[in-house]
Amino acid sequence: MESKEIEIGDLKYLEEDLTGEEIVSIVFILYGAEKPKWILEKLENNDNKGNFLEEYAKTHVNWKLIIIEALAVTQIFECIKNLGVPISEAREFVRKSHLINSGIKLLYELCESLTQDISDKLINFIKDECNFATIRNVDQLEIFLLHAIVNGKIKIASTLDACDFSMIHNFKTTINVTDQKILEVLEKFPSKPNTLDNSNDSNFNNSSENFMRPNSVEQIQVAMSNTLLGNYSTKKMCVLIINQQNFVRTTNADLQKMLPDHNLTERKGTIKDREALQSLFESFNYHVTTKNDLTHIEVLREVDKITKQSSEYDGLIVCVLSHGHEQIFYGSDSVPIFIRDVKEIMSSKLLLHKPKILLIQACQGTSLQRSVRRIVPSTENDGPSTSSLISGSTRADFLIFWSTIEGFASVRHIDQGSWFIQELVKRIRETYRTTNLLDICTAVIREVSLRRGYRDECMLPKLESTFTQNFRFPTD
């Protein structure tokens, strides 16, 4: 799908063509999973002309495609035509695209399917659930759904199955629905959230207030410290290290629209991270494979290859060192790779009940977190400038450790390597004989969060885990 070239500054004119209701729908889709509290306050203050699209574009690499998808989902086809995109192509793009959170898209589909009578009943149901009497000057269902998200009555996660829509199911039991279209939409809401996936609404909210929550790490620690859980076998692990240092822009015309707005710079210092990880895992006699400067296709091919190889081992560790943005990292051809696609490949039945670890040293945004000044050497950031008879969930026994939370850059020393990888390797070497991996990761989060750059940079790594046993590195 191609569109005529538009600049971020053009978006304010596009927004001027939208009605107040259309703006509410668009920002609900764009920000509902990411910053629900912030956007709710804006909308309730009647700030319906707040240059929302322009602000969104400034913080998202793939903003053009995402905004086109949002316009197509809300069926604002006139604006799509103004962007030079044929409506038929926009419809097909929405059918295949996963750029917008699936839980938010489903909630919007519900808004569109409900009759006015049932919509009013849902609004009143949300009012009762959220314990407030009135909302100022608003009556659009999307506003009330934002209240439900902010109050934790609806929890949005990175995948539809991991979302918690218990409130929607509870509401369904209070009404008598005969309309087939409404029934079909209601049936799409998963009834049982995936409790092993620690993703929740705070994973998408960029406010510092929510990011300072421990993300259930304490609960994970307590559970995993229980010796009754047992330990994974970890003597023979397969390790893949993907080190992206140099970047070019692909000349493939079909991929041009996916490229970041700016050329990706050389990642100075990444060799230190690669060497530290390789030395660490080789010290455990793990099978280590290192690949440098892979294109997006080569990355997925190598992950698939190592996943199949690791079926003969105790588990799999994949380390990604690259530039990145929200939920993606880049191939050496500057084409983005969705982290969920890597996780999907690793979640193979060949590795059922075996530990799968994904370490990601890459930015998840462009903003730098700031704190108290402390003089240290110069830093950069990693952003854009076989069948089985056993059963179980392939989503279990997975750990993802991100160098930073969504929306923020990841700090890397140009000579000594990244804060995250260097601290992780140091902690494992010092404590692996007495400490399990989850406790090590928690210590890394604390230590990295206390570091400061010469321009007040700070970082907060993020841990996601569905481990069902303790992971301990071999001690002999």
C-alpha positions in Angstrom: 0.0 0.0 0.0 1.4 3.3 -1.0 0.4 6.9 -0.1 1.5 10.2 -1.3 4.3 11.7 0.8 2.9 13.6 3.8 4.8 15.3 6.6 4.0 15.4 10.2 3.0 19.0 10.0 0.3 18.1 7.5 -1.6 16.1 10.1 -3.0 19.1 11.8 -4.9 20.0 8.6 -6.1 16.4 8.4 -7.4 16.6 11.9 -9.2 19.8 11.2 -11.4 17.9 8.7 -12.5 15.5 11.5 -15.7 15.9 13.6 -15.5 15.8 17.4 -16.9 12.3 17.4 -14.4 11.1 14.8 -11.5 12.5 16.8 -12.6 10.7 19.9 -12.8 7.4 17.9 -9.4 7.9 16.3 -7.6 8.8 19.6 -9.3 5.9 21.4 -7.8 3.6 18.8 -4.3 5.2 18.8 -3.9 5.9 22.5 -6.4 3.6 24.3 -3.8 0.9 25.0 -0.9 3.1 25.2 -1.8 6.2 27.2 -5.5 5.8 28.3 -5.3 8.1 31.4 -3.6 10.9 29.5 -6.0 10.8 26.5 -9.0 10.5 28.9 -8.1 13.7 30.7 -7.6 15.5 27.4 -11.0 14.4 26.0 -12.9 15.2 29.3 -11.4 18.7 29.2 -13.0 19.1 25.8 -9.6 19.2 24.2 -10.9 17.6 21.0 -8.6 19.7 18.8 -5.3 19.0 20.5 -3.2 18.0 17.5 -3.4 14.4 18.6 -2.3 13.0 15.2 0.7 15.2 15.0 1.8 14.3 18.6 1.3 10.6 17.8 3.5 10.9 14.7 6.3 12.5 16.6 6.7 9.4 18.9 6.0 6.5 16.5 8.2 5.4 13.6 5.4 3.7 11.6 2.9 6.6 12.2 1.8 6.8 8.5 0.7 3.2 8.3 -0.8 3.2 11.8 -2.9 6.4 11.2 -4.1 5.1 7.8 -5.1 1.9 9.6 -6.9 3.9 12.3 -8.8 5.9 9.6 -9.8 2.7 7.9 -11.0 1.0 11.1 -13.2 4.0 11.8 -14.2 4.2 8.1 -13.2 7.8 7.6 -12.6 7.1 4.0 -12.6 10.7 2.8 -9.4 11.4 4.7 -7.9 8.2 3.4 -8.6 9.3 -0.1 -6.9 12.7 0.7 -3.8 10.7 1.6 -3.8 9.2 -1.9 -4.7 5.7 -0.7 -7.3 3.8 -2.7 -10.1 2.7 -0.3 -9.9 -0.9 -1.5 -6.2 -1.1 -0.6 -6.9 0.5 2.8 -9.6 -2.2 3.6 -7.2 -5.0 2.6 -4.4 -3.4 4.6 -6.6 -3.3 7.8 -7.6 -7.0 7.3 -3.9 -8.1 7.3 -2.3 -5.4 9.6 -1.6 -5.9 13.3 -0.1 -2.4 14.0 -3.0 -1.4 16.2 -3.7 -3.2 19.4 -6.2 -6.0 18.8 -8.0 -5.5 22.1 -8.6 -1.8 21.4 -9.8 -2.6 17.9 -12.3 -5.2 19.2 -13.7 -2.6 21.8 -14.2 -0.1 18.9 -15.9 -2.8 16.9 -18.3 -3.2 19.8 -19.0 0.5 19.9 -19.9 0.4 16.3 -22.1 -2.7 16.6 -24.3 -1.6 19.6 -27.7 -0.1 19.2 -28.2 3.2 21.1 -30.3 1.4 23.8 -27.6 -1.2 24.5 -24.9 1.4 24.3 -26.7 3.5 27.0 -27.0 0.4 29.2 -23.3 -0.4 28.8 -22.5 3.2 29.8 -24.6 3.0 32.9 -23.0 -0.4 33.7 -19.5 1.2 33.4 -20.6 4.1 35.6 -21.6 1.6 38.3 -18.5 -0.4 38.0 -16.2 2.6 38.1 -18.1 4.3 41.0 -18.6 7.7 39.6 -21.9 9.6 39.1 -21.2 11.8 36.1 -18.7 12.6 33.3 -18.3 16.1 32.2 -19.8 17.0 28.8 -19.3 13.6 27.1 -21.6 10.9 26.1 -19.6 8.8 23.6 -19.1 5.2 24.5 -15.3 5.2 23.8 -14.9 7.7 26.7 -16.6 5.4 29.2 -14.5 2.4 27.9 -11.4 4.5 28.6 -12.6 5.0 32.2 -13.0 1.2 32.5 -9.4 0.7 31.2 -8.0 3.4 33.5 -9.9 1.9 36.5 -8.6 -1.6 35.7 -12.1 -3.0 34.9 -10.8 -3.8 31.4 -7.2 -4.7 31.0 -5.5 -4.4 27.6 -2.4 -6.5 26.8 -0.2 -7.1 23.8 -2.3 -10.0 22.5 -6.1 -10.4 22.5 -6.0 -13.7 24.5 -4.0 -11.9 27.3 -6.6 -9.1 27.7 -9.1 -9.2 30.5 -12.6 -8.5 29.3 -14.4 -9.8 32.4 -16.4 -6.6 32.6 -17.8 -7.1 29.1 -18.8 -10.7 29.8 -20.5 -9.5 33.1 -22.4 -6.9 31.2 -23.5 -9.5 28.6 -25.3 -11.5 31.4 -27.4 -8.4 32.3 -28.9 -7.8 28.8 -31.0 -9.8 26.4 -29.4 -9.5 23.0 -31.2 -10.7 19.8 -29.3 -8.7 17.2 -27.0 -11.2 15.4 -24.4 -8.6 14.6 -24.0 -7.6 18.3 -23.9 -11.3 19.4 -21.1 -12.0 16.9 -19.0 -9.2 18.2 -19.6 -10.2 21.8 -18.5 -13.7 21.0 -15.1 -12.4 19.9 -14.2 -11.3 23.4 -12.0 -14.0 25.0 -13.5 -15.3 28.2 -10.4 -16.3 30.0 -7.4 -14.0 30.1 -4.0 -15.7 29.9 -2.8 -15.4 33.5 0.7 -16.6 32.6 1.2 -13.5 30.4 2.2 -10.6 32.8 1.3 -8.0 30.1 -1.4 -5.6 31.2 -2.5 -2.1 30.6 0.5 -0.6 32.3 2.7 -2.2 29.6 1.2 0.2 27.2 0.8 3.3 29.3 3.8 5.7 28.8 3.1 7.7 32.0 5.9 7.6 34.5 3.3 7.0 37.2 2.4 3.6 35.8 5.9 2.6 34.7 7.2 2.9 38.2 5.0 0.0 39.3 7.0 -3.3 39.8 5.2 -5.0 36.9 4.5 -8.0 39.2 8.2 -8.8 39.6 7.8 -9.2 43.3 5.0 -11.7 42.9 7.1 -13.6 40.4 10.0 -13.7 42.8 7.9 -15.1 45.6 6.3 -17.8 43.5 9.5 -18.9 41.8 11.5 -19.0 45.1 9.2 -21.9 46.2 11.4 -25.0 46.0 8.3 -27.1 45.3 8.3 -25.7 41.8 11.5 -27.4 40.9 14.2 -26.3 38.5 14.5 -26.4 34.7 17.2 -28.5 33.3 19.7 -25.9 32.0 23.0 -27.8 31.4 22.6 -27.8 27.6 21.1 -24.6 26.3 21.1 -23.3 22.7 22.1 -19.6 22.4 21.7 -17.2 19.4 23.2 -13.8 19.6 22.1 -11.3 16.9 24.4 -8.3 16.9 23.3 -5.4 14.7 26.1 -2.8 14.4 25.8 -1.4 10.9 22.7 -0.4 9.0 21.7 0.4 5.4 18.4 1.3 3.9 16.9 -1.5 1.7 16.4 -0.6 -1.9 13.3 -2.9 -2.2 10.5 -0.6 -3.3 7.9 -2.7 -1.6 9.6 -2.2 1.8 10.3 1.6 1.6 7.1 2.5 3.4 8.3 0.4 6.4 11.6 2.2 6.9 12.2 4.7 9.7 12.2 8.4 8.9 15.9 8.7 9.6 19.0 6.7 8.8 20.0 4.3 11.5 23.4 5.0 12.9 26.2 2.6 13.7 25.8 1.2 17.1 29.2 1.9 18.6 30.0 -0.2 21.7 27.7 -3.2 20.7 30.8 -5.4 20.2 31.4 -5.2 23.9 27.9 -6.5 24.6 28.3 -9.3 22.0 31.6 -10.4 23.4 30.3 -10.3 27.0 27.3 -12.4 26.2 29.3 -14.9 24.1 31.9 -15.3 26.8 29.3 -15.7 29.6 27.3 -18.4 27.8 30.4 -20.3 26.6 31.6 -20.4 30.2 28.5 -22.6 30.9 29.4 -24.8 27.9 26.3 -23.7 26.1 26.0 -24.0 22.3 26.5 -20.4 21.2 25.8 -19.0 17.7 26.6 -15.4 16.9 25.3 -13.6 13.8 26.2 -10.0 12.8 24.3 -7.5 10.7 21.4 -9.6 9.6 18.6 -8.3 7.4 15.0 -8.6 8.7 14.5 -11.8 6.7 17.8 -13.3 7.9 16.9 -12.6 11.5 13.6 -14.5 11.3 15.3 -17.3 9.3 18.1 -17.7 12.0 15.6 -17.6 14.9 13.5 -20.4 13.2 16.7 -22.4 12.5 18.0 -22.1 16.1 14.5 -23.0 17.5 14.5 -26.2 15.6 18.0 -27.0 16.6 17.3 -26.4 20.3 14.7 -29.2 20.4 17.7 -31.4 21.1 18.7 -29.1 24.0 17.3 -28.1 27.3 16.0 -24.7 26.1 16.7 -21.6 24.0 18.2 -18.2 24.6 18.0 -15.5 21.9 19.8 -12.2 22.4 19.0 -9.2 20.2 21.3 -6.2 20.1 19.9 -3.6 17.7 18.2 -0.3 17.2 14.5 -0.4 17.9 11.2 1.3 18.6 7.9 0.3 20.3 7.5 -3.5 20.0 10.1 -3.7 17.2 13.8 -3.9 16.4 15.5 -3.4 13.1 17.3 -5.6 10.6 20.5 -4.4 9.2 18.4 -3.3 6.1 16.5 -0.9 8.4 13.3 -3.0 8.0 11.5 -3.4 11.3 10.9 -6.8 12.9 8.1 -7.3 15.3 9.2 -8.8 18.6 5.9 -10.7 18.7 7.0 -12.5 15.5 10.3 -13.6 17.1 8.4 -14.8 20.2 5.9 -16.7 18.0 8.7 -18.6 16.3 10.3 -19.4 19.7 6.9 -20.6 21.1 7.2 -23.9 19.3 5.8 -27.2 20.5 9.4 -28.5 20.0 10.2 -26.5 23.1 7.2 -27.4 25.2 7.9 -27.2 28.9 11.5 -26.0 28.1 12.7 -22.5 29.1 12.8 -19.9 26.3 14.6 -16.6 27.0 14.6 -13.5 24.9 16.9 -10.7 25.8 16.4 -7.4 24.0 18.9 -4.6 24.0 17.1 -2.0 21.8 15.1 1.2 22.3 11.4 1.0 22.6 10.9 4.7 21.9 12.8 7.9 21.4 12.3 9.7 24.8 15.1 9.6 27.3 14.2 9.3 30.9 15.8 12.0 33.1 16.9 12.1 36.7 19.5 13.6 39.0 22.7 14.6 37.2 25.8 12.5 37.7 28.9 12.8 35.5 29.8 9.6 33.5 31.4 9.1 30.1 29.5 9.8 26.9 26.5 7.6 25.9 24.3 7.0 22.9 20.9 5.4 22.6 19.6 2.5 20.5 16.8 4.2 18.6 16.4 5.6 15.1 19.2 9.1 14.7 9.2 -33.1 16.0 5.8 -33.9 17.5 5.3 -34.5 21.3 3.1 -36.6 23.5 3.2 -34.1 26.3 0.7 -31.2 26.5 0.7 -27.6 27.7 0.8 -24.0 26.6 3.6 -23.0 24.2 3.3 -19.6 25.8 4.4 -20.9 29.2 8.1 -21.1 30.2 8.9 -17.9 28.5 11.0 -15.0 29.8 11.5 -11.7 27.9 13.9 -9.2 29.5 13.8 -5.7 27.8 16.5 -3.2 28.3 13.9 -0.5 28.6 10.2 0.1 29.0 8.0 1.1 26.0 8.3 4.6 24.8 11.9 5.2 25.9 15.4 4.9 24.6 18.0 2.4 25.8 21.4 3.8 26.9 24.6 2.4 25.4 28.1 3.5 26.2 30.0 4.0 23.0 33.2 2.3 24.4 32.0 0.0 27.2 28.7 -1.3 25.8 25.1 -1.0 27.1 24.2 -0.5 30.7 21.6 -3.3 30.5 23.8 -6.1 28.9 26.9 -5.2 30.9 25.0 -5.2 34.3 23.1 -8.4 33.4 26.4 -10.3 32.5 28.1 -9.0 35.7 25.2 -10.0 37.9 25.0 -13.5 36.4 28.7 -14.1 36.9 28.6 -12.9 40.5 25.5 -14.6 41.7 24.4 -17.5 39.5 25.6 -20.2 42.0 23.1 -19.0 44.6 20.5 -17.1 42.8 17.8 -18.0 40.2 17.4 -16.0 37.0 14.3 -14.1 38.0 16.0 -12.8 41.1 19.0 -11.9 39.0 16.8 -9.9 36.6 15.2 -8.1 39.5 18.6 -7.0 40.8 19.5 -5.8 37.3 16.4 -3.7 37.1 17.3 -2.1 40.4 20.9 -1.4 39.5 20.2 -0.1 36.0 17.4 2.2 37.3 19.9 3.8 39.7 22.5 4.6 37.0 22.7 8.1 35.5 24.2 9.5 32.3 26.0 12.7 31.9 22.8 14.4 30.6 20.7 12.9 33.4 19.7 9.8 31.4 18.3 7.0 33.4 16.7 3.6 32.4 14.2 1.2 33.7 14.4 -2.3 32.2 11.3 -4.5 32.0 10.7 -8.1 32.8 7.9 -10.4 31.5 7.8 -14.0 32.6 5.6 -17.1 32.4 8.2 -19.4 33.9 6.7 -22.3 35.7 9.9 -23.4 37.4 13.1 -21.9 38.6 15.8 -21.2 36.1 19.3 -21.7 37.5 22.5 -21.7 35.5 24.6 -24.9 35.9 27.2 -24.8 38.6 29.4 -27.7 37.5 
